[in-house]
Amino acid sequence: MSMVTSCPACTTTFRVSQEQLKQRNGRVRCGRCRGVFDAFKSLATLPDEPALEPAPDERTPATAPVSSAQGSLDIGAHMGMAAGQPPYAGRVAPPAARGARNRAGWPIAAALLALALAVQVAYVLRDPLAAALPGVRPALERLCAFAGCTIALPKRSEQLALDASDLQADPARPNVIVLTAVLRNRGSSSVAHPALELTLTNAQDQAIARRIFLPSDYLPHAEDARRGMDALGTIDVRIELDTGDLRPAGYRLFLFYP
């Protein structure tokens, strides 16, 4: 009786011996398709026939095939395989070829990592980037539309000016005063609306009341606050106040960012 095994990739059948298979736990390479497989999985026995070629000399690393046209079988000990290493089906590329393919993918992987890092930096630093580089704000807004974030408007008090202001009593309502003011953005980029600090004073210019108005207190629409003050634009402010028993003789008005 003779032991034979078959390559699962090309179905080539080979004569093997127990001693040869024990060398690397049955891991062999097909001499025809060069695929590596476990010879024990397809091991079978056949009666000896004259058509089968004799087993190779023990000094050779290959066993004789059942058909001489089907090539040879390499024992795993001659393939540089470490003990316990699993077999691989199909043709095994040389180490140099595998290394070349791996190196070819490095630039693409590096570019993808750089792009991901740039997106993360843009997301984290979107507010200062939009303030420092107004030209990139549209791109950052598209990023936030996808990520569900918002971009805060820059707060640049040096661009703001109070062009005019006035405080008058309402003739129809004795305890009501009306504050009017014109705010101007002198810069070339949009900025956030400032807060207003109104201080009422007496005849000795001493503070008798103080009130802070946020943009939502003096702007007619909430979306105006989100849009900000346009470059070189102005805003007319009108605020009515009930002073009660106070009789202010003067006032002070300041612009600031909280």
SEBATI-297842 format. One record per residue (C-alpha): residue number from 1; residue in three letters; z, x, y. Coordinates in nm, 3 decimals. Each point is the difference from the previous one (the first is absolute). Layout:
% residues N
<r NUM "ALA" <Z X Y>>
...
This chain:
% residues 258
<r 1 "MET" <0.000 0.000 0.000>>
<r 2 "SER" <-0.082 0.125 0.351>>
<r 3 "MET" <0.153 -0.096 0.332>>
<r 4 "VAL" <-0.235 -0.101 0.281>>
<r 5 "THR" <0.049 -0.124 0.354>>
<r 6 "SER" <-0.236 -0.162 0.255>>
<r 7 "CYS" <-0.042 0.056 0.374>>
<r 8 "PRO" <0.069 -0.334 0.177>>
<r 9 "ALA" <-0.245 0.089 0.279>>
<r 10 "CYS" <-0.315 0.086 -0.197>>
<r 11 "THR" <0.106 -0.104 -0.358>>
<r 12 "THR" <-0.078 0.346 -0.140>>
<r 13 "THR" <0.179 0.055 -0.334>>
<r 14 "PHE" <0.161 0.335 -0.093>>
<r 15 "ARG" <0.165 0.152 -0.304>>
<r 16 "VAL" <0.356 0.119 0.075>>
<r 17 "SER" <0.293 0.152 -0.185>>
<r 18 "GLN" <0.371 -0.072 0.028>>
<r 19 "GLU" <0.071 0.357 0.114>>
<r 20 "GLN" <-0.254 -0.024 0.283>>
<r 21 "LEU" <0.138 -0.330 0.129>>
<r 22 "LYS" <0.358 0.129 -0.001>>
<r 23 "GLN" <-0.088 0.276 0.247>>
<r 24 "ARG" <0.019 -0.235 0.304>>
<r 25 "ASN" <0.124 -0.327 -0.147>>
<r 26 "GLY" <-0.354 -0.118 -0.064>>
<r 27 "ARG" <-0.144 0.049 0.351>>
<r 28 "VAL" <-0.361 0.119 -0.035>>
<r 29 "ARG" <-0.318 0.024 0.208>>
<r 30 "CYS" <-0.329 -0.147 -0.120>>
<r 31 "GLY" <-0.268 0.267 -0.034>>
<r 32 "ARG" <-0.272 -0.248 0.100>>
<r 33 "CYS" <0.129 -0.193 0.304>>
<r 34 "ARG" <0.289 0.240 0.078>>
<r 35 "GLY" <0.241 -0.293 0.016>>
<r 36 "VAL" <0.363 0.064 -0.099>>
<r 37 "PHE" <0.161 -0.246 -0.241>>
<r 38 "ASP" <0.281 -0.044 -0.252>>
<r 39 "ALA" <-0.148 0.070 -0.343>>
<r 40 "PHE" <0.290 -0.175 -0.178>>
<r 41 "LYS" <-0.100 -0.339 0.147>>
<r 42 "SER" <-0.333 -0.007 -0.186>>
<r 43 "LEU" <0.099 0.213 -0.299>>
<r 44 "ALA" <-0.145 -0.113 -0.335>>
<r 45 "THR" <-0.060 0.137 -0.348>>
<r 46 "LEU" <-0.333 0.014 -0.182>>
<r 47 "PRO" <-0.090 0.112 -0.351>>
<r 48 "ASP" <-0.152 0.347 -0.015>>
<r 49 "GLU" <-0.379 -0.012 0.006>>
<r 50 "PRO" <-0.257 0.279 -0.018>>
<r 51 "ALA" <-0.141 -0.113 0.335>>
<r 52 "LEU" <0.316 0.101 0.181>>
<r 53 "GLU" <0.004 0.356 0.120>>
<r 54 "PRO" <0.293 0.219 -0.102>>
<r 55 "ALA" <0.295 0.041 0.233>>
<r 56 "PRO" <-0.034 0.284 0.254>>
<r 57 "ASP" <0.164 0.334 -0.030>>
<r 58 "GLU" <0.364 -0.018 0.110>>
<r 59 "ARG" <-0.078 0.255 0.272>>
<r 60 "THR" <-0.234 -0.239 0.186>>
<r 61 "PRO" <0.140 -0.257 0.246>>
<r 62 "ALA" <-0.245 -0.274 -0.105>>
<r 63 "THR" <-0.030 -0.216 -0.310>>
<r 64 "ALA" <-0.327 -0.084 -0.163>>
<r 65 "PRO" <-0.159 -0.338 0.077>>
<r 66 "VAL" <-0.106 -0.238 -0.273>>
<r 67 "SER" <-0.353 0.025 0.138>>
<r 68 "SER" <-0.118 0.339 0.123>>
<r 69 "ALA" <-0.186 -0.171 0.286>>
<r 70 "GLN" <0.323 -0.137 0.144>>
<r 71 "GLY" <0.149 0.320 0.137>>
<r 72 "SER" <0.347 0.144 -0.053>>
<r 73 "LEU" <0.362 -0.095 0.060>>
<r 74 "ASP" <0.240 0.224 0.198>>
<r 75 "ILE" <0.366 0.011 -0.093>>
<r 76 "GLY" <0.241 -0.055 0.293>>
<r 77 "ALA" <0.155 0.343 -0.038>>
<r 78 "HIS" <-0.324 0.150 0.127>>
<r 79 "MET" <-0.023 -0.230 0.307>>
<r 80 "GLY" <0.292 0.144 0.196>>
<r 81 "MET" <0.197 -0.327 -0.041>>
<r 82 "ALA" <0.376 0.012 0.030>>
<r 83 "ALA" <0.211 -0.159 -0.273>>
<r 84 "GLY" <0.060 -0.367 0.070>>
<r 85 "GLN" <-0.294 -0.034 0.241>>
<r 86 "PRO" <-0.181 -0.334 -0.053>>
<r 87 "PRO" <-0.368 0.006 -0.097>>
<r 88 "TYR" <-0.268 -0.100 0.249>>
<r 89 "ALA" <-0.305 -0.201 -0.093>>
<r 90 "GLY" <-0.348 0.096 0.109>>
<r 91 "ARG" <-0.129 0.323 0.148>>
<r 92 "VAL" <0.259 0.223 0.167>>
<r 93 "ALA" <-0.122 0.166 0.318>>
<r 94 "PRO" <0.069 0.370 0.049>>
<r 95 "PRO" <0.302 0.080 0.221>>
<r 96 "ALA" <-0.225 0.138 0.274>>
<r 97 "ALA" <-0.201 -0.324 0.016>>
<r 98 "ARG" <0.314 -0.213 0.011>>
<r 99 "GLY" <0.141 0.215 0.280>>
<r 100 "ALA" <-0.322 -0.033 0.200>>
<r 101 "ARG" <0.009 -0.380 -0.028>>
<r 102 "ASN" <0.365 -0.008 0.108>>
<r 103 "ARG" <-0.068 0.223 0.300>>
<r 104 "ALA" <-0.291 -0.221 0.104>>
<r 105 "GLY" <0.239 -0.295 0.044>>
<r 106 "TRP" <0.253 0.189 0.215>>
<r 107 "PRO" <-0.183 -0.043 0.335>>
<r 108 "ILE" <-0.031 -0.375 -0.056>>
<r 109 "ALA" <0.367 -0.033 -0.094>>
<r 110 "ALA" <0.102 0.210 0.301>>
<r 111 "ALA" <-0.212 -0.213 0.232>>
<r 112 "LEU" <0.153 -0.322 -0.135>>
<r 113 "LEU" <0.352 0.139 0.039>>
<r 114 "ALA" <-0.076 0.110 0.357>>
<r 115 "LEU" <-0.136 -0.345 0.084>>
<r 116 "ALA" <0.306 -0.172 -0.146>>
<r 117 "LEU" <0.227 0.232 0.197>>
<r 118 "ALA" <-0.192 -0.067 0.323>>
<r 119 "VAL" <0.033 -0.377 -0.050>>
<r 120 "GLN" <0.374 0.033 -0.060>>
<r 121 "VAL" <0.046 0.216 0.312>>
<r 122 "ALA" <-0.205 -0.247 0.207>>
<r 123 "TYR" <0.214 -0.288 -0.128>>
<r 124 "VAL" <0.333 0.170 0.073>>
<r 125 "LEU" <-0.106 0.142 0.340>>
<r 126 "ARG" <-0.223 -0.289 0.108>>
<r 127 "ASP" <0.194 -0.076 0.322>>
<r 128 "PRO" <0.004 0.356 0.144>>
<r 129 "LEU" <-0.358 0.060 -0.117>>
<r 130 "ALA" <-0.124 -0.314 0.175>>
<r 131 "ALA" <0.189 0.100 0.315>>
<r 132 "ALA" <-0.125 0.360 0.003>>
<r 133 "LEU" <-0.357 -0.075 -0.116>>
<r 134 "PRO" <-0.117 -0.339 0.132>>
<r 135 "GLY" <-0.339 0.054 -0.164>>
<r 136 "VAL" <0.148 -0.023 -0.350>>
<r 137 "ARG" <0.188 -0.322 0.072>>
<r 138 "PRO" <-0.281 -0.227 -0.136>>
<r 139 "ALA" <0.003 0.190 -0.331>>
<r 140 "LEU" <0.378 -0.023 -0.018>>
<r 141 "GLU" <-0.015 -0.372 0.070>>
<r 142 "ARG" <-0.243 -0.043 -0.291>>
<r 143 "LEU" <0.239 0.196 -0.220>>
<r 144 "CYS" <0.288 -0.225 0.106>>
<r 145 "ALA" <-0.209 -0.310 -0.062>>
<r 146 "PHE" <-0.032 0.117 -0.361>>
<r 147 "ALA" <0.361 0.126 -0.036>>
<r 148 "GLY" <0.166 -0.287 0.189>>
<r 149 "CYS" <0.156 0.218 0.270>>
<r 150 "THR" <-0.010 -0.003 0.380>>
<r 151 "ILE" <-0.060 0.264 0.266>>
<r 152 "ALA" <0.237 0.008 0.294>>
<r 153 "LEU" <-0.144 0.049 0.347>>
<r 154 "PRO" <0.092 0.323 0.178>>
<r 155 "LYS" <0.288 -0.012 0.247>>
<r 156 "ARG" <-0.097 0.212 0.301>>
<r 157 "SER" <0.218 -0.079 0.298>>
<r 158 "GLU" <-0.182 0.263 0.209>>
<r 159 "GLN" <-0.311 -0.222 -0.008>>
<r 160 "LEU" <0.182 -0.305 0.140>>
<r 161 "ALA" <0.037 -0.096 0.363>>
<r 162 "LEU" <0.158 -0.291 0.186>>
<r 163 "ASP" <-0.262 -0.085 0.260>>
<r 164 "ALA" <0.193 -0.280 0.168>>
<r 165 "SER" <0.305 -0.221 -0.051>>
<r 166 "ASP" <0.179 -0.275 0.188>>
<r 167 "LEU" <0.304 -0.223 -0.047>>
<r 168 "GLN" <0.009 -0.333 0.181>>
<r 169 "ALA" <0.215 -0.311 -0.012>>
<r 170 "ASP" <-0.165 -0.319 -0.121>>
<r 171 "PRO" <0.012 -0.246 0.291>>
<r 172 "ALA" <0.003 -0.299 -0.233>>
<r 173 "ARG" <0.285 0.135 -0.218>>
<r 174 "PRO" <0.287 0.166 0.190>>
<r 175 "ASN" <0.139 0.200 -0.294>>
<r 176 "VAL" <-0.337 0.124 -0.129>>
<r 177 "ILE" <-0.166 0.326 0.102>>
<r 178 "VAL" <-0.354 0.109 -0.089>>
<r 179 "LEU" <-0.084 0.360 -0.086>>
<r 180 "THR" <-0.364 0.106 0.030>>
<r 181 "ALA" <-0.139 0.344 -0.080>>
<r 182 "VAL" <-0.325 0.182 -0.076>>
<r 183 "LEU" <0.010 0.255 -0.283>>
<r 184 "ARG" <-0.277 0.259 -0.029>>
<r 185 "ASN" <-0.110 0.230 -0.279>>
<r 186 "ARG" <-0.139 0.308 0.173>>
<r 187 "GLY" <-0.102 0.176 -0.321>>
<r 188 "SER" <-0.328 0.009 -0.192>>
<r 189 "SER" <0.148 -0.147 -0.320>>
<r 190 "SER" <0.186 -0.317 -0.091>>
<r 191 "VAL" <0.379 0.007 -0.001>>
<r 192 "ALA" <0.278 -0.232 -0.108>>
<r 193 "HIS" <0.137 -0.244 0.255>>
<r 194 "PRO" <0.320 0.126 0.159>>
<r 195 "ALA" <0.332 -0.174 0.039>>
<r 196 "LEU" <0.116 -0.101 0.352>>
<r 197 "GLU" <0.351 0.059 0.128>>
<r 198 "LEU" <0.093 -0.224 0.293>>
<r 199 "THR" <0.320 0.075 0.191>>
<r 200 "LEU" <0.123 -0.248 0.264>>
<r 201 "THR" <0.201 0.149 0.286>>
<r 202 "ASN" <0.219 -0.131 0.278>>
<r 203 "ALA" <-0.016 0.081 0.370>>
<r 204 "GLN" <0.170 0.336 -0.067>>
<r 205 "ASP" <-0.270 0.088 -0.258>>
<r 206 "GLN" <0.254 -0.031 -0.280>>
<r 207 "ALA" <-0.113 -0.136 -0.335>>
<r 208 "ILE" <0.124 -0.352 -0.068>>
<r 209 "ALA" <-0.222 -0.083 -0.300>>
<r 210 "ARG" <-0.241 0.176 -0.230>>
<r 211 "ARG" <-0.258 -0.139 -0.239>>
<r 212 "ILE" <-0.258 0.163 -0.233>>
<r 213 "PHE" <-0.327 -0.178 -0.074>>
<r 214 "LEU" <-0.201 0.094 -0.307>>
<r 215 "PRO" <-0.379 -0.050 -0.015>>
<r 216 "SER" <0.050 -0.327 -0.185>>
<r 217 "ASP" <0.204 -0.125 0.301>>
<r 218 "TYR" <-0.269 0.050 0.263>>
<r 219 "LEU" <-0.331 -0.015 -0.191>>
<r 220 "PRO" <-0.159 -0.344 -0.045>>
<r 221 "HIS" <-0.118 0.064 -0.361>>
<r 222 "ALA" <0.150 0.197 -0.290>>
<r 223 "GLU" <-0.337 0.154 -0.091>>
<r 224 "ASP" <-0.010 0.163 0.345>>
<r 225 "ALA" <0.300 0.212 -0.100>>
<r 226 "ARG" <-0.172 0.113 -0.320>>
<r 227 "ARG" <-0.319 0.088 0.186>>
<r 228 "GLY" <0.177 0.212 0.263>>
<r 229 "MET" <-0.095 0.088 0.356>>
<r 230 "ASP" <-0.364 0.094 0.032>>
<r 231 "ALA" <-0.098 0.332 0.151>>
<r 232 "LEU" <-0.003 -0.021 0.382>>
<r 233 "GLY" <0.102 -0.366 -0.029>>
<r 234 "THR" <0.255 -0.207 0.191>>
<r 235 "ILE" <0.237 -0.284 -0.092>>
<r 236 "ASP" <0.140 -0.264 0.235>>
<r 237 "VAL" <0.361 -0.089 -0.078>>
<r 238 "ARG" <0.182 -0.315 0.110>>
<r 239 "ILE" <0.356 -0.071 -0.113>>
<r 240 "GLU" <0.225 -0.284 0.115>>
<r 241 "LEU" <0.378 0.050 -0.012>>
<r 242 "ASP" <0.293 -0.235 0.051>>
<r 243 "THR" <0.262 0.209 0.184>>
<r 244 "GLY" <0.270 -0.268 0.007>>
<r 245 "ASP" <0.269 0.083 0.252>>
<r 246 "LEU" <-0.139 0.349 0.068>>
<r 247 "ARG" <-0.151 0.062 0.341>>
<r 248 "PRO" <-0.200 0.320 -0.038>>
<r 249 "ALA" <-0.103 0.183 0.313>>
<r 250 "GLY" <-0.233 0.250 -0.168>>
<r 251 "TYR" <-0.124 0.130 -0.331>>
<r 252 "ARG" <-0.122 0.306 -0.190>>
<r 253 "LEU" <-0.275 -0.009 -0.262>>
<r 254 "PHE" <-0.076 0.275 -0.255>>
<r 255 "LEU" <-0.252 0.041 -0.282>>
<r 256 "PHE" <0.109 0.170 -0.323>>
<r 257 "TYR" <-0.045 0.011 -0.375>>
<r 258 "PRO" <0.306 -0.093 -0.211>>
